[in-house]
Amino acid sequence: MAFPAHANATEKRIISAIIKRALAASFTVSVYDGEEWALKRSTDFEAITAEVHATDETTLRMRDETGNMVGSIYLVHGNEDDVICDHTDNERTAALVKGL
């Protein structure tokens, strides 16, 4: 994992699980760091985790294999178990965060 050194273990575990679920579902993941889209439509786990936690908040946006938006997950870092602050209210996005 390429998370920044300051990322805590609990958040790394939760965010890794989200990304792995998204990639297993054949979604691409884009990373918004609160200022810009630091990474767009990636399937590279290491590249995605390297961009997460660059600022105090991160938005992960997933798209399916046809490029249609699946949904977004809004993360607020420093909240440990509650790092997932909000997400798109649909079945596919809810499946990415279920049980985390």
Secondary structure as the mmCIF struct_conf table of DSSP 4:
data_model
#
loop_
_struct_conf.conf_type_id
_struct_conf.id
_struct_conf.beg_label_comp_id
_struct_conf.beg_label_asym_id
_struct_conf.beg_label_seq_id
_struct_conf.end_label_comp_id
_struct_conf.end_label_asym_id
_struct_conf.end_label_seq_id
TURN_TY1_P TURN_TY1_P1 ALA A 5 HIS A 6
BEND BEND1 ALA A 7 ALA A 7
HELX_RH_AL_P HELX_RH_AL_P1 ALA A 9 ALA A 24
TURN_TY1_P TURN_TY1_P2 ALA A 25 SER A 26
STRN STRN1 THR A 28 TYR A 32
BEND BEND2 GLY A 34 GLU A 36
STRN STRN2 TRP A 37 SER A 42
HELX_RH_AL_P HELX_RH_AL_P2 PHE A 45 GLU A 51
TURN_TY1_P TURN_TY1_P3 VAL A 52 HIS A 53
BEND BEND3 ALA A 54 ASP A 56
STRN STRN3 GLU A 57 ARG A 63
TURN_TY1_P TURN_TY1_P4 GLU A 65 THR A 66
BEND BEND4 GLY A 67 GLY A 67
STRN STRN4 MET A 69 VAL A 76
TURN_TY1_P TURN_TY1_P5 HIS A 77 GLY A 78
HELX_RH_3T_P HELX_RH_3T_P1 GLU A 80 ASP A 82
STRN STRN5 ILE A 84 HIS A 87
BEND BEND5 ASN A 90 ASN A 90
HELX_RH_AL_P HELX_RH_AL_P3 GLU A 91 VAL A 97
TURN_TY1_P TURN_TY1_P6 LYS A 98 GLY A 99
#
